[in-house]
Amino acid sequence: MKSKILITGSQGFIGKIIVDKLKKKYHILAIDKKDNLANQKNFAKINLLNLKSLEQIFKKNKISKIIHLASEIFDDDKNVFNYNVFSSKNLILMAKKYNIKQFVFTSTFSIYEKNYKKPITENEPPSAKNLYGKSKFEVEKILKKSDLKNFCILRVPIVIGKTRSHRIGILFEMIRNDLPLILIGKGDNKIQFISVDDLCLIIKKSLHLKKKFTFNVGTAQSSTFKENLMHIIKKSKSKSKIFTTNYYIGSFALNILIFFKLVDLNFYHKALLTKNIVLNTNKIKRVLNLNFNISSKEILLENYKFYLKNFKMISLIKSGSDKKPSLKIFNLLKFFMKIFKA
């Protein structure tokens, strides 16, 4: 008999892919507070804050494991902390009450927000100012204080997949249209990524772990922000050029763009554009016997190629992290470029 796995956030970018990858081996119960636009079988529309509705799922199904992906992200700062913490509390309560054998929780590297000189280990204290990172770390603490015998916390960096452009699509649009890319500072900071396929493999392997674990996950090789962009420009034969600007001037200019919502970013995303936030992944490689070799350059280039080939399809996506980004700043740049060329 197939093991029953409850997957929360099944309509999200990662959720849709992990459901598809696991449905042949496991009996999946997919839940989300959004409509079932992905046409998933055994789906229930449930808000995790509604404990009574949530418990009905556990009463009607013999669930053995949980993959908890559901969360509010940066797009909804007003509700992000309360929703993420209290919805997760409800799920952890049900996991304990119904003797769940494994609880896999996708946390985030957004619990870190400083500029780090070396890769961050799992023991590093959090430095998050953003509510999303704070909410995820609060859930980590709740899990660790719970009576669950088996759980796995995955601190996930920026997840890249063929279908996911969203905010990275801003850069893709500039490269696609041969527009200049202006970096804040020298662009020599490193940001961690992971491919969605590698993340799904990690989640799948984590389902079989016993005891309690906290892992950093990410690519084996991380390049600087500038190197990643240069690789895409070179391989795609774009005419875009990269310019660097004084950190303080560039930071001030981006603050204005964010404030007036001319760019689909927030102040935490600005930190990612200027700081080193790379995770030390030695622990998970050792425990799960992983051998990932793909680099951040390769992941981003693959994503860009898909973006070009499927531009019309991506433009139709209206919600989630795989939707097309707001391009107000891009349209503004395009307007000034036309004037300049004239």
N, C-alpha and C positions, 0 to 999 in steps of 0.2 A: 504493500500500500504506500502511495506517495505521501511524503511528509508535507504537512500543511504550513505554509509560510504566509504571514500577514505582511504586506508591504504598504506602508503609508506614503502619501505623496506620489501615488502611482501615475498621476497625470503630468508630473513634472518631467523635465529633460532626462534626468538620471532614472527616474521611476519608470518611464515608458521603456527605456532600454533594458533595465534589469528585469522587468516583468517578462519581456520578450525572450531574454536569455535563459531564464530559469523555468519557464512554463512547461518545457518538455520533461524536465526531471522532477519538478515539484508541483504540488497542487497549490496554486497561488490564490490568495484572497487579497484583491487590490482595493484600497480605499483612498479617497481623496475628498476634499470639500468642494472641488470643482466638478463640473459635468464630465461624463465619460466620453470625451471627444476622441480618445484613442481606441474606442470600441473594445475595451478589455473585457474578457470573460470573468465571471465571478467578481464583479465590481459592485461596490456600495458607496454611495455618496454620503459621507459622514464628516461632520466637524468634530475633531478630537476634543474640543472643549465640552462637547455634550457627552458626559460620562454615561448616561443611561443608554444612549444609542450605541455608544462604543461597546458597552458590556453585552449588549444583545449579540454583537458579532462573536464575542468569545463564548457566549452561552450556546449559540447555534452551531459553532464550528470547533473542532478539536485542534486548536492551533498549537504548533510545537515551537515555532521560531518567529521572530519579528525582525524586519528590516525597517528601521525608522528613518525615513528620508524627509518627511513633511516638515516644512518650516516656512515662516514668512521671511523675506529677505530684505535687502536695503530699500526696495521700492515702497515699503510701508513702515517707516520708522515709528509711526504713532502706535502701531499695534505689535511690532515685531517682538519686543521683549516679553510682554505678557502672553501672547499667543504661543510662542515657542516654549516658554517655561511651563505654563499651565497645561497645555496640550500634552507635553511630554510627561508631566507628572501623572496625568490620567492614564497614559499608556503604560508607564512603569508600574502603576498601581495594579492594572489589569494583568500585567506580565507576572507579577508576584502572586496575585490571587489565583491565577489559572496555571501556575507552575510551568511557565515558558522555559524551554531548554536553552535557548540562546537569544540574546538581544543585541542586534548590531545597530549602532547609532552613528550616523554621519555628522560629526562635529565639523570644525572648520579651522583653517590657519588664520582666520580673521580674529582669533583670540590674541594674535600678536600684531602690534601696530608700530613698534619702534624700528629703528634702523639697526639691524644686527650684523655684526662683523663676521660671524661664522654661522654655519647651519644650526638650526634650533633643535635641541633634543626635547623629548617628551617631558623632561623635568623642569623645563624653563617656565618661570611664573608668567601668567598672562599679562599683556600690556594694552589690551583693547580699550579704546574709547568709544567705538561704535557699538550700538545696541545689539546688533546682530551677533557680533563676537561675544559680547557679554552674556547674551541669552544662551548661546551654545555652551559656554563654559559653566554657566549655572546648571544646565541640564547634566553636564558631565559630573558635577558635584553631587547632584541628586542621585544619579546612577551609582556612584561610588559609595554613597551612604545607604543605598537600598539593600535589601536582603537577597537580591538576585545572585545566584551562584555563578552564572556565566553571562558575561557581557563583553562586547568589543566596541571600543570608542575609536573611530577613525577620524583623525584630523586632516581634513581634505583641503587642498589648495584650489586654484582655479581649474575647473574641469573643462576640458576641451574635447569636442567631438565633431564629426563632420557636419552635423546639423545645427551646431550651436555657434551662433555668431554674436548676437545681442550687442553688448558694448564693444567687443572687439571688432564688430562690424563697422564701427566708426573709422578705425584705422584701415580696414579693408577697403572701404569706400574711397578713402583718400588715395590709397595705392592703386586701386582700379582706375581712378580718374587722373592718375599722374600728378596729384597735388603734393605740395611740400609737407613734410612731417616735422613739426617743431617740438623738440624735446625740452623738458624742464631740467636744467643742469646738463651734465655730460651724457646721460643715458646709460651710465655704467653700473646701475643697480640691477640686481637679479631678483626675479619673481618666480615662484614655484608654480608649475602646472602639473596636470596629470591627464592622460587620455581617459575618456569615459570607459573604453574597453578594459583598460588596466584596472580602473576602479571597480568595475563590475566583477572582474576576476578576483580581486581582493575581497570584496563582499562575499562572493561565493565560497572562497576558502575560509573566511572568518566564521561562516555558519557552523563549521565543524570544530571550532576551538572550544576547549574547556577552560574554566577559570575566568579571571578578569584581566583584560588587556586594554591598554591605551597605545595607539600607534599613530605616528606620522606617516603620511603617504605622499608620493610625488614622483616625478621623473628622475631617472638616474643622472641626467645631465641638464643643468640649468645654465643658459646663456644670459648675457646682459640684455636689457630691454632694447638697446640699440642694435646689438648683434642679431636678435630675433627679427627685427624689422628689416635689416639689411639683407638677411637671408631670403625673406619673402620677395623683396624688391628685385634682387638679383635673379632668383629662380623664375620669377614671373615676367621678367624683362620689362618691368614698369619703369617709367621715366621719373618717378617720384625721387626727391632728394631729401636727405635728413639734415636738419639744422638744429644746433643746440643753442640754448639761450641761458642767460644768467638765472640762477635758481630763484632768486627773490622776485625778479621781474616776471619770470614765467609762472611762478606760484601765484603771484598777485593777479595776473591775467586770467589764470584758470579759475581762481576763486570768483572772479566776476562772472565768468561764463557759467559756473555752477550755480551761483546765486540767482542769475536771471534765467536759469534753465535752458540755456542755449546749447548745452551739451548734456548727453544722457549719462552723467556721472554724478557722484556725490563726493564729500570730502574724504571719505575712506578710500575711494578709488584713486583720489589724488595721491594719497600716501603710497599706494601700490606703484604709482608711476615714478616715484622718487626714492623709495627705500629698498634695502635688501631684506627680503623675507623669504628665506629658503629653509626647508625642513630637513633635518637629519633623518634619513629613512633606514638606517642600518638595522634597527631593531626589527621592523616588520620583514625585511629581507631575510633575516636570520630565522625568525619564527615560522614564517610561511614559505620559506625556501623560494623566494622570488628572484627572477633574473630579467628585469626590465632594462632594455637598452635604448629605447627610443628617447630622443632628446626633445627639449622644448622647441627647437628650431623645426624639427620634423613634424611635430604635432600641429604647430601653427601653420606651416606650409600646406599640410594636408587639409586643414580647415579652410584655408583661403581658396584652394583649388575647388573644393566642394561649393563654397560660397559663390564663386564665379559661374559654375555650371548650373547651380540651382537657385539663382538669384530671384526668379519669379516666384518659385515655391516658398522661399524664405520670406518674401514680401507679404505673403498671405497669412503668416502666423501672427496672431494678434495678442497673445499673452505668453508668459513664461520666459525663461532665460534663453530660449532658442528663437525668440522673435527678433525681427529686424530692429536695430536701434533707432532712436530719434535722431534725425539728421539735420536739425536746424543749423548747427554750426557748419556742417558740410555745405549746405545750400548757400550759406553766407560767404564761405570761402570761394565757392564756385562763381558767385556773382562778382566778387572783387577780382578774381582771376580773369574773367571776361573783360572787365574794365581795363585791367592792366595790359592785356594782350591787344586791346583796341587802341 
